[in-house]
Every structure is written in C-alpha cells, then in structure tokens.
C-alpha cells in the first residue's frame, strides 16, 4: 500500500520562484518520511489543469537537494499561503475555488475585523478583546482615544507589523504618531494637531481597510514594546493543544514586536517576570492564556471551517490581564527557536504532519 501524500501549498515570493520557508519545508519533508508521510511543496503556478498534474518540488534529505517531478494531486493539502498583493495571489484564489473539493488541513481565515466581530459575539471572549472599530473616519480614532491613552491603526489584512501606526494622546488637541511603513521601515515619532492628523491618516489609509484598536500598555521599563505569541495546533488525535508560547520584544523606537521587524524572542516566563514577580500569579496567567487560546481556536474553526493551527498574539498588562491583539492563521515557527524552546520548535513542525496522518486514517477508515 502506498504512503499518504501531503502537499504543502505556498506562494513564490517573486518571479524568481523563491520560497520564504524553504528550510521549514525541508524539515517537514524529513519528519514526514520518518512517520510514513510523503510530502512535497507546490504553488498554484505549478498546477497544470489540462494534465491533472502538479510539477512539484521534492526534497531529498539524504543528498540535501531539491528537484522537480510530475506528481498526482496529494491526498491532503496544508495551505501555507500568506496574503500578497500580486498576480500569484490571484492565482491562489482561483486554485482554492477550482479545487475546493480536495481535502485541506486548513481553510483561509477571515480578516482582522471580521475575526474580531466573530469573537465579540461570544460574551465570554469580550473581556479579552481590546476596543476595536473599523476605521471609517477620524472620529473613530478620537472616540477610541476618549477612553484610552493610545490607539493602534492596523490594515485588516496586514502581516508582520507592516503598515501599523500608534497614536498617543498628548492633550490640547496634540498627538504623537509613530509606526511602520508597509516595508516595515520605522516611522520616527512626530507630533500632530487634530486637523493635520486627520489629513495624515486619510492619506495613510488610502483605499486600504484599517481597524482602530485600543492601545494596551505593553512598554517595558526599557521603553520597548512586547507581546506574546501563543501557538495552538491540532495533534495526532485531531485535538487542539498548546504547542508553546514565547515572548517577543520589539527593537528600539518600534511600535511592534515582530521578529521580521527586528524584534527578538525570549521565553514567556522570562518576559512575564518583568511585570509579574509572583510565580503563582504567572502560572495562573499562563493557564488563563492557554485556556482562552484553545477556546478561540475551537470557536473559529466552528465558525469558518477546517483549521489545523493558529498563532494568537497576546498582550498581558501589569495587572496580568490577557488581551487578544490578533490571530494569525499562517504562523512562522522561528519564535521558539530564537527563545531557546527547541522542543516547541520541533513540535510546531511535526504536529501538522501527525494531524495529516490522523486525517488520512479517518478518511480511509470504513
């Protein structure tokens, strides 16, 4: 009997067909072989509808080389495609529609605003959700600033800290604005009065949909911002479980903590110690964050369809209150490697494979 086949669906970064997570795919292919799962990588560009075949990328762990081979469609697909503003993303959307009847480990999640609205419908989630509004005019910013000293403005489909602004209220119709461009370049702090800020934000927004979100006090004594990346994944029994949680600290003058933007990672406990000195309190906070994260994953899957992993970006203030900043359906794994949690890093790579094997056996069972 032949082995089940998992196809990792991704997008090339550019027209030179570069892959963003090639080293992760190499490890997944190696681990797949160990558990009896054949794994290859492909993009919508590699699918030939007329042949009913894929000109896929295969990796040989023994020779450490990549090659291309014609392949039939896989038994299961692990969708790792992140949003791009490119013709490649348009091809992806067509692929998802044309081949929607194939077995996917995960389906696309909705944008930040829709996910917030979905979670807000559940009263038990509301204490964890920062005040959030769709940015339609400057009034959305000023009304949120009536209740909070700062707000974040985020593109509803943004990733990696791109295109985010933080606005701090200074009083007397003055505001401090800083952030990151779409290129992740840091925008230094600058002061605006209300009229100038309104004009600046409308130009910044353009036609891109943004949300306005309550700012949580996440500055460390060093002045750097921090948050936590909680990874939950389906295991080899088809159940959600916590793989790990790491703390992320942003670089100087940054309003975000993303690693791609120059941040660095430490263990969750190391970072929590800076604001929560009592160990019992830290254990309770971690348990609360983990329970909440698993409940969110379960509810979002119930709402949107198949999911196999989610990363939740959490803020924890000085009182120990947990807030959900956003949900990432296509998380990187490097945060665990950088924080020194190598077991969580290994599990983050293995669990989707074990879940794929479980799904295959479930579908093959009489």
Number of C-alpha atoms within 10 A of each C-alpha: 3 7 13 16 21 26 22 22 17 21 24 18 13 11 7 7 11 11 15 13 12 12 10 14 19 21 15 25 25 19 20 23 13 10 13 15 21 22 26 24 25 20 25 20 17 15 19 12 10 6 9 10 16 23 18 21 19 21 21 12 14 7 7 8 10 11 10 15 12 15 15 14 16 18 18 21 23 21 22 19 17 16 15 15 7 10 8 18 18 13 14 19 11 12 16 16 9 11 10 11 8 13 18 22 21 20 20 16 20 16 15 21 20 13 17 22 12 15 18 15 10 11 8 11 16 15 13 18 18 20 17 20 19 19 22 14 12 16 11 16 24 15 11 19 19 10 10 16 16 22 25 22 24 25 23 19 17 18 17 16 24 22 22 24 25 22 24 20 17 14 10 8 11 16 19 18 20 20 24 20 15 15 11 19 14 22 17 13 16 10 15 16 14 15 11 12 19 17 11 12 16 14 10 14 17 9 8 11 15 24 21 26 25 22 22 18 14 18 16 15 9 7 13 18 22 25 27 27 23 23 27 23 24 24 23 17 12 18 12 20 18 20 22 22 27 25 25 26 24 23 20 15 15 27 26 28 24 24 19 11 19 14 19 18 25 20 19 20 16 12 19 24 12 11 17 18 10 10 12 10 14 18 13 12 18 19 12 14 23 21 13 19 25 20 13 20 24 14 15 19 16 11 13 15 13 16 23 25 26 24 25 27 21 23 26 22 17 15 9 17 13 20 22 23 21 18 24 19 23 19 18 17 18 16 27 25 16 17 20 15 17 14 12 21 20 17 17 24 19 20 21 22 27 22 20 28 25 17 20 17 12 11 11 8 7 5
